[in-house]
Amino acid sequence: MHSFSSLRHSLYRTGMALLLAVMPITLSPCVVSAQSSTAQITPSKRMLRPGDLYRTKTLGGAQVSPDNRWIVYTLTTVDSAGDKRSTDLWMTSRNGGEHLRLTHTADENERSPKWSPDGKFLSFVTTRNGEKKSQIWLLDRRGGEAYKLTNFTTDLTDYAWSPDGKRIAVILRDVHFTDTSKAKSPAPIVINRYHFKQDGEGYLW
């Protein structure tokens, strides 16, 4: 297991590598004085514009590989023309030297990437081919296309690999759940915990 501080340090190093890759500036040959060569160039500033939000990219779901060499994460971009967001999987080496795009889907979004315990596979959750429910997909790091592992008929909440990599535990929404608020006389909801409701999930039982 890796602590949050080590993951944050890895992402910091990755970010520095990306920054340094675009920093070199080629100057045209000219004769300058010693005083002008040491002068600091201050970039011009402007107010934030609404269009800047479309250029904002969001990272999430970062997971360090079992061998500590790679970090997989999701990258969300905004398509202003199509009025939609697109989330794909990316992988970067821990030293920031390599960056690989693992998925390139225009109409589907990937989330919850996780490494298999042996580091040979990457699992993720997505909805493809017109499916209504999200499924777990597997991607072999040694090559090949991702393939669907599950065929759930209800909502997938979360999942986790077993330590030996032979099983995957999942949390699914109860298909027999009845929304009592739609009944004429809804049954009372008994609250016996402090954190009883969650955005996107509703009441926690």
Z-matrix of the N, CA and C atoms (Angstrom, degrees):
N
C 1 1.460
C 2 1.531 1 109.56
N 3 1.289 2 116.15 1 147.73
C 4 1.460 3 121.10 2 -178.54
C 5 1.518 4 108.45 3 -116.56
N 6 1.305 5 114.73 4 136.92
C 7 1.449 6 119.94 5 -179.52
C 8 1.517 7 110.16 6 -73.92
N 9 1.324 8 114.85 7 161.61
C 10 1.466 9 119.87 8 179.21
C 11 1.506 10 110.76 9 -62.25
N 12 1.331 11 116.52 10 -36.32
C 13 1.469 12 119.51 11 -177.83
C 14 1.515 13 111.51 12 -65.43
N 15 1.368 14 117.68 13 -38.95
C 16 1.456 15 119.42 14 179.08
C 17 1.514 16 110.99 15 -68.79
N 18 1.343 17 117.81 16 -37.09
C 19 1.458 18 120.87 17 176.95
C 20 1.512 19 111.00 18 -65.61
N 21 1.342 20 115.32 19 -42.59
C 22 1.456 21 118.51 20 178.77
C 23 1.519 22 110.27 21 -62.58
N 24 1.350 23 116.71 22 -38.79
C 25 1.461 24 119.81 23 179.22
C 26 1.519 25 110.49 24 -64.99
N 27 1.353 26 117.06 25 -38.22
C 28 1.452 27 120.46 26 179.93
C 29 1.512 28 111.01 27 -65.66
N 30 1.331 29 117.12 28 -43.18
C 31 1.452 30 120.20 29 179.05
C 32 1.520 31 111.19 30 -66.95
N 33 1.337 32 116.10 31 -33.55
C 34 1.468 33 119.76 32 177.21
C 35 1.511 34 109.96 33 -63.51
N 36 1.357 35 115.83 34 -44.50
C 37 1.456 36 118.74 35 178.99
C 38 1.516 37 110.97 36 -64.24
N 39 1.330 38 117.52 37 -38.94
C 40 1.450 39 120.95 38 177.91
C 41 1.514 40 110.70 39 -62.51
N 42 1.308 41 116.41 40 -44.13
C 43 1.459 42 120.53 41 179.22
C 44 1.506 43 111.92 42 -62.93
N 45 1.335 44 117.41 43 -37.91
C 46 1.457 45 120.50 44 177.95
C 47 1.510 46 110.62 45 -64.80
N 48 1.364 47 116.51 46 -39.12
C 49 1.453 48 119.22 47 -179.63
C 50 1.526 49 110.41 48 -64.50
N 51 1.326 50 116.54 49 -39.93
C 52 1.453 51 119.85 50 177.96
C 53 1.520 52 110.90 51 -65.64
N 54 1.320 53 116.48 52 -38.12
C 55 1.458 54 120.64 53 -178.50
C 56 1.504 55 110.69 54 -67.86
N 57 1.340 56 116.18 55 -43.73
C 58 1.454 57 119.89 56 -177.89
C 59 1.521 58 111.69 57 -67.81
N 60 1.330 59 117.71 58 -23.74
C 61 1.449 60 120.67 59 -178.60
C 62 1.519 61 112.29 60 -70.54
N 63 1.318 62 117.90 61 -20.97
C 64 1.463 63 119.87 62 -178.13
C 65 1.519 64 112.74 63 -113.88
N 66 1.332 65 117.00 64 4.18
C 67 1.448 66 120.04 65 -175.99
C 68 1.526 67 115.28 66 -80.35
N 69 1.380 68 120.26 67 -34.88
C 70 1.463 69 118.47 68 -175.90
C 71 1.519 70 112.27 69 -57.76
N 72 1.315 71 116.32 70 136.85
C 73 1.463 72 122.71 71 -179.14
C 74 1.525 73 108.44 72 -126.13
N 75 1.330 74 116.96 73 129.48
C 76 1.459 75 121.95 74 179.49
C 77 1.521 76 109.16 75 -91.69
N 78 1.322 77 116.44 76 121.79
C 79 1.460 78 121.45 77 -179.58
C 80 1.522 79 109.61 78 -98.77
N 81 1.317 80 116.19 79 142.12
C 82 1.459 81 119.95 80 176.31
C 83 1.519 82 109.10 81 -71.73
N 84 1.334 83 117.68 82 146.31
C 85 1.469 84 120.46 83 -178.70
C 86 1.521 85 111.16 84 -59.77
N 87 1.289 86 116.66 85 130.13
C 88 1.457 87 121.09 86 177.01
C 89 1.519 88 108.35 87 -161.92
N 90 1.308 89 115.02 88 164.98
C 91 1.457 90 121.03 89 179.14
C 92 1.513 91 107.52 90 -102.01
N 93 1.297 92 115.98 91 121.54
C 94 1.455 93 120.86 92 -179.76
C 95 1.516 94 108.55 93 -126.70
N 96 1.307 95 115.15 94 155.04
C 97 1.449 96 120.76 95 178.39
C 98 1.515 97 109.58 96 -81.07
N 99 1.337 98 116.28 97 163.72
C 100 1.453 99 120.86 98 178.63
C 101 1.509 100 110.87 99 -62.69
N 102 1.322 101 116.83 100 -33.16
C 103 1.449 102 120.29 101 -178.70
C 104 1.523 103 111.17 102 -69.62
N 105 1.354 104 118.03 103 -42.67
C 106 1.454 105 120.81 104 -178.50
C 107 1.521 106 111.59 105 -72.16
N 108 1.361 107 117.76 106 -29.86
C 109 1.461 108 120.02 107 -178.55
C 110 1.507 109 111.79 108 -69.73
N 111 1.315 110 117.38 109 -22.31
C 112 1.458 111 120.18 110 -179.07
C 113 1.522 112 111.74 111 -98.44
N 114 1.330 113 116.82 112 0.72
C 115 1.465 114 119.60 113 -178.81
C 116 1.515 115 109.85 114 -72.03
N 117 1.320 116 115.74 115 143.25
C 118 1.452 117 121.64 116 179.23
C 119 1.529 118 109.83 117 -88.26
N 120 1.341 119 115.58 118 135.29
C 121 1.454 120 121.41 119 178.57
C 122 1.521 121 108.13 120 -95.95
N 123 1.303 122 116.57 121 119.01
C 124 1.463 123 121.33 122 -179.45
C 125 1.517 124 109.68 123 -96.04
N 126 1.344 125 118.71 124 118.82
C 127 1.468 126 119.97 125 -179.62
C 128 1.520 127 110.64 126 -66.56
N 129 1.322 128 114.59 127 146.95
C 130 1.459 129 119.24 128 178.65
C 131 1.523 130 109.94 129 -69.89
N 132 1.314 131 115.61 130 147.00
C 133 1.457 132 121.30 131 -179.46
C 134 1.515 133 109.90 132 -112.81
N 135 1.319 134 115.64 133 152.44
C 136 1.445 135 120.87 134 176.42
C 137 1.518 136 108.87 135 -146.73
N 138 1.311 137 116.51 136 166.73
C 139 1.450 138 121.41 137 179.24
C 140 1.523 139 110.64 138 -74.57
N 141 1.313 140 115.97 139 152.28
C 142 1.455 141 121.08 140 176.73
C 143 1.522 142 109.85 141 -67.31
N 144 1.327 143 116.21 142 135.15
C 145 1.450 144 121.78 143 -178.97
C 146 1.527 145 109.86 144 -111.87
N 147 1.338 146 117.60 145 154.07
C 148 1.469 147 119.71 146 179.62
C 149 1.528 148 113.01 147 -56.57
N 150 1.333 149 117.01 148 -35.06
C 151 1.452 150 119.98 149 -179.38
C 152 1.512 151 113.90 150 -65.92
N 153 1.345 152 116.73 151 -20.59
C 154 1.461 153 119.64 152 179.12
C 155 1.520 154 112.12 153 -64.65
N 156 1.321 155 116.54 154 -26.83
C 157 1.466 156 119.81 155 -179.13
C 158 1.524 157 111.23 156 -65.08
N 159 1.328 158 117.46 157 -29.55
C 160 1.458 159 120.12 158 179.31
C 161 1.522 160 112.15 159 -70.71
N 162 1.309 161 117.44 160 -20.03
C 163 1.463 162 121.03 161 179.54
C 164 1.524 163 111.96 162 -92.55
N 165 1.317 164 117.00 163 -1.73
C 166 1.457 165 120.70 164 180.00
C 167 1.517 166 110.36 165 -76.44
N 168 1.322 167 116.83 166 130.04
C 169 1.462 168 122.65 167 177.15
C 170 1.527 169 109.35 168 -111.50
N 171 1.317 170 115.52 169 140.16
C 172 1.458 171 121.25 170 -175.60
C 173 1.521 172 110.37 171 -116.75
N 174 1.333 173 115.82 172 128.76
C 175 1.454 174 121.16 173 176.44
C 176 1.522 175 109.64 174 -102.13
N 177 1.337 176 115.73 175 148.75
C 178 1.459 177 119.54 176 179.02
C 179 1.513 178 111.74 177 -163.24
N 180 1.319 179 115.47 178 169.83
C 181 1.462 180 121.85 179 173.64
C 182 1.517 181 115.30 180 61.65
N 183 1.324 182 118.50 181 30.41
C 184 1.470 183 120.56 182 -177.11
C 185 1.524 184 111.52 183 -64.72
N 186 1.336 185 115.70 184 133.10
C 187 1.464 186 122.23 185 179.66
C 188 1.531 187 109.16 186 -136.83
N 189 1.336 188 116.02 187 129.24
C 190 1.469 189 121.21 188 179.36
C 191 1.519 190 109.40 189 -86.16
N 192 1.335 191 116.94 190 137.09
C 193 1.460 192 121.38 191 -179.36
C 194 1.523 193 110.69 192 -67.64
N 195 1.341 194 117.66 193 155.88
C 196 1.469 195 120.62 194 -179.75
C 197 1.520 196 114.11 195 -57.67
N 198 1.344 197 118.08 196 -28.74
C 199 1.461 198 120.40 197 179.34
C 200 1.529 199 112.66 198 -89.60
N 201 1.335 200 117.32 199 4.99
C 202 1.470 201 123.02 200 176.65
C 203 1.524 202 113.56 201 65.65
N 204 1.330 203 118.16 202 17.85
C 205 1.464 204 120.25 203 -176.64
C 206 1.524 205 113.18 204 -101.26
N 207 1.333 206 118.04 205 -22.46
C 208 1.452 207 121.02 206 -174.16
C 209 1.525 208 111.31 207 -132.02
N 210 1.328 209 114.66 208 156.70
C 211 1.460 210 121.87 209 175.01
C 212 1.526 211 107.41 210 -130.45
N 213 1.322 212 116.43 211 123.45
C 214 1.454 213 121.34 212 176.29
C 215 1.527 214 107.87 213 -102.25
N 216 1.319 215 116.63 214 143.90
C 217 1.457 216 120.28 215 -177.97
C 218 1.525 217 109.59 216 -156.25
N 219 1.317 218 116.39 217 168.04
C 220 1.460 219 121.60 218 175.06
C 221 1.527 220 108.95 219 -101.69
N 222 1.316 221 115.64 220 144.60
C 223 1.466 222 122.08 221 177.81
C 224 1.521 223 107.95 222 -127.57
N 225 1.326 224 115.67 223 119.59
C 226 1.462 225 121.58 224 -178.28
C 227 1.518 226 110.21 225 -106.67
N 228 1.319 227 116.05 226 126.98
C 229 1.459 228 122.51 227 177.37
C 230 1.530 229 108.79 228 -120.05
N 231 1.329 230 115.47 229 162.60
C 232 1.465 231 121.28 230 -177.72
C 233 1.519 232 109.68 231 -112.79
N 234 1.316 233 116.04 232 130.45
C 235 1.461 234 122.58 233 174.55
C 236 1.520 235 107.24 234 -100.47
N 237 1.322 236 116.31 235 100.50
C 238 1.464 237 120.03 236 -176.29
C 239 1.528 238 111.47 237 -67.65
N 240 1.326 239 117.14 238 -34.92
C 241 1.465 240 119.90 239 -179.49
C 242 1.521 241 111.14 240 -69.01
N 243 1.321 242 116.32 241 -41.23
C 244 1.454 243 120.19 242 -179.72
C 245 1.506 244 113.92 243 -87.90
N 246 1.345 245 116.97 244 -4.87
C 247 1.460 246 123.01 245 179.81
C 248 1.535 247 110.54 246 54.15
N 249 1.336 248 116.07 247 53.41
C 250 1.455 249 120.27 248 -179.50
C 251 1.524 250 109.61 249 -155.78
N 252 1.321 251 114.33 250 165.59
C 253 1.460 252 121.98 251 176.26
C 254 1.521 253 110.07 252 -109.17
N 255 1.303 254 116.28 253 150.42
C 256 1.462 255 121.76 254 178.65
C 257 1.527 256 108.99 255 -130.86
N 258 1.322 257 116.06 256 129.02
C 259 1.461 258 121.48 257 -179.32
C 260 1.526 259 109.66 258 -120.12
N 261 1.325 260 116.90 259 124.41
C 262 1.456 261 122.74 260 179.31
C 263 1.524 262 110.06 261 -126.43
N 264 1.325 263 115.18 262 165.97
C 265 1.457 264 121.66 263 178.30
C 266 1.524 265 110.07 264 -94.29
N 267 1.311 266 115.19 265 135.32
C 268 1.452 267 122.68 266 174.95
C 269 1.530 268 109.21 267 -127.41
N 270 1.327 269 114.90 268 156.97
C 271 1.457 270 120.68 269 177.48
C 272 1.524 271 108.74 270 -136.69
N 273 1.303 272 116.29 271 134.04
C 274 1.461 273 120.85 272 179.71
C 275 1.516 274 109.75 273 -129.95
N 276 1.315 275 116.15 274 145.07
C 277 1.458 276 119.36 275 176.08
C 278 1.518 277 109.18 276 -69.56
N 279 1.316 278 115.61 277 154.42
C 280 1.459 279 118.74 278 -173.86
C 281 1.525 280 112.02 279 -65.47
N 282 1.321 281 117.58 280 -27.83
C 283 1.460 282 119.60 281 179.04
C 284 1.527 283 112.29 282 -87.08
N 285 1.335 284 117.14 283 1.37
C 286 1.456 285 120.48 284 177.30
C 287 1.508 286 114.60 285 79.13
N 288 1.325 287 118.72 286 10.90
C 289 1.462 288 120.66 287 -176.51
C 290 1.515 289 114.37 288 -83.58
N 291 1.320 290 117.87 289 -25.24
C 292 1.459 291 121.48 290 -177.44
C 293 1.523 292 109.77 291 -129.30
N 294 1.349 293 115.29 292 142.29
C 295 1.455 294 121.51 293 178.68
C 296 1.524 295 108.01 294 -136.48
N 297 1.324 296 117.03 295 120.95
C 298 1.451 297 122.07 296 -175.45
C 299 1.525 298 110.34 297 -122.82
N 300 1.321 299 115.25 298 131.48
C 301 1.463 300 120.28 299 174.22
C 302 1.523 301 108.17 300 -90.62
N 303 1.317 302 117.19 301 121.82
C 304 1.451 303 121.32 302 -173.97
C 305 1.521 304 113.06 303 -92.86
N 306 1.321 305 118.14 304 -32.18
C 307 1.466 306 121.21 305 178.21
C 308 1.517 307 109.28 306 -129.63
N 309 1.327 308 114.56 307 151.60
C 310 1.469 309 120.26 308 179.23
C 311 1.520 310 107.15 309 -144.22
N 312 1.321 311 116.26 310 76.96
C 313 1.456 312 121.47 311 -177.28
C 314 1.523 313 109.44 312 -113.83
N 315 1.327 314 115.07 313 131.51
C 316 1.463 315 119.65 314 -176.60
C 317 1.521 316 112.06 315 -83.78
N 318 1.325 317 116.78 316 -36.20
C 319 1.465 318 120.13 317 -173.47
C 320 1.522 319 113.43 318 -110.06
N 321 1.324 320 118.27 319 -7.29
C 322 1.458 321 121.10 320 178.50
C 323 1.525 322 109.84 321 -117.09
N 324 1.328 323 115.47 322 150.95
C 325 1.457 324 121.27 323 178.84
C 326 1.525 325 109.71 324 -117.08
N 327 1.312 326 115.72 325 141.06
C 328 1.467 327 121.46 326 177.22
C 329 1.528 328 109.49 327 -105.19
N 330 1.331 329 116.27 328 147.93
C 331 1.458 330 120.90 329 178.86
C 332 1.522 331 109.24 330 -151.89
N 333 1.318 332 115.22 331 172.06
C 334 1.477 333 124.02 332 175.74
C 335 1.524 334 113.38 333 51.42
N 336 1.342 335 118.31 334 54.97
C 337 1.468 336 118.35 335 175.96
C 338 1.524 337 111.14 336 -71.78
N 339 1.337 338 116.14 337 140.90
C 340 1.464 339 121.24 338 178.99
C 341 1.515 340 109.57 339 -146.15
N 342 1.328 341 115.51 340 143.10
C 343 1.453 342 121.73 341 178.86
C 344 1.527 343 110.05 342 -84.36
N 345 1.325 344 115.62 343 144.30
C 346 1.458 345 119.16 344 168.19
C 347 1.524 346 107.44 345 -70.89
N 348 1.329 347 118.89 346 154.14
C 349 1.473 348 120.68 347 -176.96
C 350 1.529 349 114.03 348 -55.62
N 351 1.338 350 117.84 349 -31.72
C 352 1.461 351 119.73 350 179.12
C 353 1.525 352 112.47 351 -87.76
N 354 1.332 353 117.82 352 -3.54
C 355 1.451 354 121.35 353 177.06
C 356 1.513 355 115.03 354 77.30
N 357 1.354 356 118.19 355 6.40
C 358 1.463 357 120.57 356 -177.69
C 359 1.525 358 112.66 357 -85.75
N 360 1.319 359 116.91 358 -21.94
C 361 1.455 360 120.34 359 -176.79
C 362 1.526 361 111.10 360 -126.94
N 363 1.318 362 114.13 361 152.06
C 364 1.452 363 122.19 362 171.58
C 365 1.517 364 107.92 363 -118.36
N 366 1.301 365 117.07 364 126.60
C 367 1.454 366 121.23 365 175.52
C 368 1.526 367 108.84 366 -104.71
N 369 1.314 368 116.03 367 151.50
C 370 1.463 369 120.86 368 177.56
C 371 1.521 370 108.53 369 -156.12
N 372 1.307 371 115.60 370 168.15
C 373 1.462 372 121.77 371 -177.78
C 374 1.525 373 108.59 372 -114.60
N 375 1.326 374 116.04 373 134.77
C 376 1.452 375 120.61 374 179.18
C 377 1.519 376 109.82 375 -159.77
N 378 1.332 377 115.61 376 168.31
C 379 1.460 378 122.57 377 174.38
C 380 1.523 379 107.89 378 -122.15
N 381 1.333 380 116.49 379 114.57
C 382 1.455 381 120.68 380 -175.99
C 383 1.523 382 111.27 381 -128.68
N 384 1.320 383 114.81 382 165.53
C 385 1.463 384 122.23 383 173.80
C 386 1.524 385 112.28 384 57.34
N 387 1.327 386 116.65 385 36.08
C 388 1.446 387 120.19 386 175.86
C 389 1.518 388 115.46 387 76.06
N 390 1.318 389 117.72 388 9.70
C 391 1.461 390 120.40 389 179.80
C 392 1.527 391 110.28 390 -69.19
N 393 1.322 392 115.79 391 150.41
C 394 1.457 393 120.81 392 -179.96
C 395 1.526 394 112.12 393 -93.03
N 396 1.322 395 117.43 394 -22.21
C 397 1.457 396 121.41 395 -178.42
C 398 1.526 397 110.49 396 -113.97
N 399 1.322 398 115.06 397 143.98
C 400 1.466 399 120.33 398 179.36
C 401 1.523 400 110.42 399 -71.41
N 402 1.323 401 115.58 400 144.91
C 403 1.463 402 121.89 401 -179.19
C 404 1.525 403 109.68 402 -129.04
N 405 1.324 404 115.62 403 160.80
C 406 1.467 405 121.65 404 175.54
C 407 1.521 406 108.55 405 -88.77
N 408 1.308 407 115.66 406 129.86
C 409 1.462 408 122.16 407 178.08
C 410 1.529 409 108.93 408 -117.18
N 411 1.332 410 115.43 409 154.04
C 412 1.461 411 121.59 410 178.82
C 413 1.519 412 110.18 411 -120.16
N 414 1.329 413 114.54 412 140.19
C 415 1.461 414 121.82 413 177.50
C 416 1.517 415 108.40 414 -125.77
N 417 1.338 416 115.57 415 119.82
C 418 1.461 417 121.07 416 179.17
C 419 1.528 418 108.72 417 -78.36
N 420 1.308 419 117.39 418 121.43
C 421 1.467 420 120.59 419 -178.98
C 422 1.523 421 112.53 420 -65.29
N 423 1.317 422 116.58 421 -19.32
C 424 1.466 423 119.58 422 -178.59
C 425 1.521 424 112.20 423 -80.86
N 426 1.339 425 116.98 424 -7.04
C 427 1.459 426 120.69 425 177.24
C 428 1.517 427 111.90 426 132.81
N 429 1.336 428 115.03 427 165.99
C 430 1.450 429 120.27 428 179.04
C 431 1.519 430 112.57 429 100.85
N 432 1.331 431 114.67 430 169.39
C 433 1.452 432 121.29 431 -179.55
C 434 1.530 433 110.45 432 -84.73
N 435 1.317 434 115.14 433 154.94
C 436 1.460 435 120.04 434 175.63
C 437 1.528 436 109.26 435 -69.37
N 438 1.326 437 116.14 436 148.97
C 439 1.462 438 120.39 437 178.62
C 440 1.522 439 109.55 438 -133.81
N 441 1.335 440 114.09 439 152.25
C 442 1.459 441 120.84 440 -176.10
C 443 1.518 442 110.56 441 -77.28
N 444 1.321 443 115.64 442 134.61
C 445 1.459 444 121.22 443 -178.34
C 446 1.523 445 112.23 444 -101.94
N 447 1.326 446 118.47 445 -30.88
C 448 1.460 447 121.25 446 -174.51
C 449 1.528 448 111.30 447 -121.33
N 450 1.325 449 114.47 448 170.12
C 451 1.462 450 121.12 449 176.98
C 452 1.524 451 108.55 450 -144.03
N 453 1.319 452 116.17 451 61.39
C 454 1.455 453 121.40 452 -176.94
C 455 1.527 454 110.88 453 -72.39
N 456 1.333 455 114.41 454 147.78
C 457 1.458 456 120.38 455 176.22
C 458 1.526 457 111.57 456 -109.08
N 459 1.324 458 116.32 457 5.23
C 460 1.455 459 121.87 458 177.75
C 461 1.523 460 109.05 459 -134.92
N 462 1.318 461 116.97 460 176.02
C 463 1.461 462 120.93 461 -173.52
C 464 1.520 463 111.86 462 -73.83
N 465 1.324 464 115.93 463 134.00
C 466 1.461 465 122.89 464 175.81
C 467 1.518 466 109.21 465 -90.69
N 468 1.333 467 115.79 466 123.69
C 469 1.460 468 120.99 467 -179.09
C 470 1.520 469 112.31 468 -93.51
N 471 1.328 470 117.01 469 -46.82
C 472 1.464 471 121.20 470 -178.25
C 473 1.515 472 108.80 471 -162.24
N 474 1.339 473 115.62 472 166.28
C 475 1.468 474 120.05 473 177.60
C 476 1.519 475 109.53 474 -154.73
N 477 1.341 476 116.25 475 164.85
C 478 1.463 477 121.02 476 -179.69
C 479 1.529 478 109.22 477 -156.22
N 480 1.337 479 116.01 478 142.69
C 481 1.465 480 121.99 479 175.83
C 482 1.525 481 110.10 480 -74.57
N 483 1.322 482 116.55 481 145.89
C 484 1.462 483 120.47 482 170.95
C 485 1.527 484 108.13 483 -75.86
N 486 1.328 485 118.97 484 155.97
C 487 1.470 486 120.81 485 -177.69
C 488 1.530 487 114.38 486 -57.62
N 489 1.344 488 117.41 487 -31.58
C 490 1.465 489 119.27 488 -179.65
C 491 1.525 490 112.69 489 -87.63
N 492 1.345 491 117.62 490 -2.98
C 493 1.455 492 121.08 491 177.07
C 494 1.512 493 114.97 492 74.78
N 495 1.331 494 118.55 493 10.77
C 496 1.464 495 121.76 494 -177.46
C 497 1.525 496 112.97 495 -95.88
N 498 1.326 497 117.16 496 -14.99
C 499 1.460 498 120.89 497 -177.71
C 500 1.533 499 109.51 498 -138.94
N 501 1.318 500 113.75 499 160.69
C 502 1.467 501 121.24 500 174.51
C 503 1.524 502 107.89 501 -130.82
N 504 1.316 503 116.15 502 122.48
C 505 1.462 504 121.35 503 176.76
C 506 1.521 505 108.73 504 -87.54
N 507 1.321 506 116.38 505 139.00
C 508 1.470 507 120.63 506 -177.13
C 509 1.525 508 109.92 507 -129.86
N 510 1.321 509 114.73 508 154.44
C 511 1.463 510 122.25 509 172.15
C 512 1.521 511 106.63 510 -115.86
N 513 1.344 512 116.22 511 119.07
C 514 1.453 513 122.24 512 -177.10
C 515 1.528 514 110.37 513 -118.05
N 516 1.303 515 115.49 514 152.30
C 517 1.456 516 120.81 515 176.06
C 518 1.530 517 108.80 516 -72.84
N 519 1.321 518 116.50 517 137.43
C 520 1.458 519 121.92 518 -178.75
C 521 1.529 520 110.02 519 -65.07
N 522 1.343 521 115.28 520 119.12
C 523 1.468 522 119.48 521 -178.04
C 524 1.523 523 111.27 522 -71.10
N 525 1.316 524 117.31 523 -18.12
C 526 1.466 525 121.00 524 -178.88
C 527 1.523 526 112.06 525 -95.28
N 528 1.335 527 116.79 526 7.33
C 529 1.457 528 119.85 527 -179.44
C 530 1.528 529 110.09 528 -67.71
N 531 1.321 530 115.35 529 134.61
C 532 1.462 531 121.32 530 179.14
C 533 1.517 532 109.51 531 -114.17
N 534 1.322 533 115.97 532 128.91
C 535 1.455 534 120.95 533 178.60
C 536 1.527 535 108.37 534 -77.40
N 537 1.319 536 115.66 535 102.35
C 538 1.460 537 119.94 536 -176.00
C 539 1.527 538 112.70 537 -69.44
N 540 1.321 539 117.36 538 -15.80
C 541 1.466 540 119.49 539 -179.50
C 542 1.521 541 111.81 540 -69.53
N 543 1.351 542 117.50 541 -17.86
C 544 1.455 543 120.64 542 -179.61
C 545 1.526 544 112.24 543 -87.32
N 546 1.311 545 116.62 544 -11.09
C 547 1.459 546 119.50 545 179.35
C 548 1.526 547 109.92 546 -76.75
N 549 1.347 548 115.32 547 157.38
C 550 1.461 549 119.55 548 179.86
C 551 1.527 550 110.66 549 -63.74
N 552 1.310 551 116.34 550 -39.13
C 553 1.466 552 121.31 551 177.23
C 554 1.524 553 107.97 552 -124.11
N 555 1.327 554 116.87 553 81.73
C 556 1.477 555 119.30 554 -175.84
C 557 1.515 556 111.97 555 -61.34
N 558 1.332 557 113.92 556 142.87
C 559 1.456 558 119.35 557 178.74
C 560 1.522 559 109.38 558 -70.38
N 561 1.312 560 117.67 559 145.66
C 562 1.471 561 119.93 560 179.84
C 563 1.521 562 111.59 561 -67.21
N 564 1.305 563 115.92 562 147.47
C 565 1.464 564 122.06 563 177.48
C 566 1.522 565 107.95 564 -100.92
N 567 1.304 566 116.39 565 119.66
C 568 1.457 567 122.20 566 -178.31
C 569 1.525 568 108.76 567 -92.01
N 570 1.323 569 116.75 568 121.05
C 571 1.464 570 122.08 569 -179.77
C 572 1.522 571 108.70 570 -101.22
N 573 1.335 572 116.03 571 121.70
C 574 1.461 573 120.43 572 179.24
C 575 1.525 574 112.20 573 -130.50
N 576 1.329 575 116.00 574 21.52
C 577 1.459 576 120.31 575 178.60
C 578 1.519 577 108.69 576 -144.64
N 579 1.340 578 115.46 577 153.78
C 580 1.471 579 120.63 578 -177.70
C 581 1.527 580 110.85 579 -70.20
N 582 1.346 581 117.28 580 -48.20
C 583 1.465 582 121.48 581 179.15
C 584 1.529 583 107.03 582 -91.75
N 585 1.322 584 117.12 583 88.92
C 586 1.461 585 121.05 584 -172.78
C 587 1.520 586 113.73 585 -106.77
N 588 1.329 587 117.18 586 -8.11
C 589 1.451 588 119.54 587 -177.52
C 590 1.520 589 109.79 588 -143.18
N 591 1.356 590 116.04 589 144.35
C 592 1.453 591 121.20 590 -176.25
C 593 1.514 592 109.57 591 -136.10
N 594 1.334 593 116.18 592 135.14
C 595 1.465 594 120.36 593 176.69
C 596 1.520 595 110.68 594 -57.24
N 597 1.313 596 116.89 595 133.70
C 598 1.449 597 121.51 596 178.64
C 599 1.510 598 114.43 597 83.72
N 600 1.345 599 118.31 598 -13.24
C 601 1.453 600 121.94 599 -179.09
C 602 1.515 601 112.74 600 -119.58
N 603 1.320 602 116.71 601 -32.04
C 604 1.450 603 119.72 602 -177.89
C 605 1.516 604 111.21 603 92.25
N 606 1.327 605 116.23 604 -146.81
C 607 1.460 606 121.00 605 -179.01
C 608 1.521 607 111.08 606 -71.51
N 609 1.323 608 116.49 607 139.97
C 610 1.461 609 123.09 608 179.43
C 611 1.525 610 108.72 609 -100.64
N 612 1.303 611 115.18 610 125.19
C 613 1.460 612 120.24 611 -176.34
C 614 1.522 613 111.08 612 -100.36
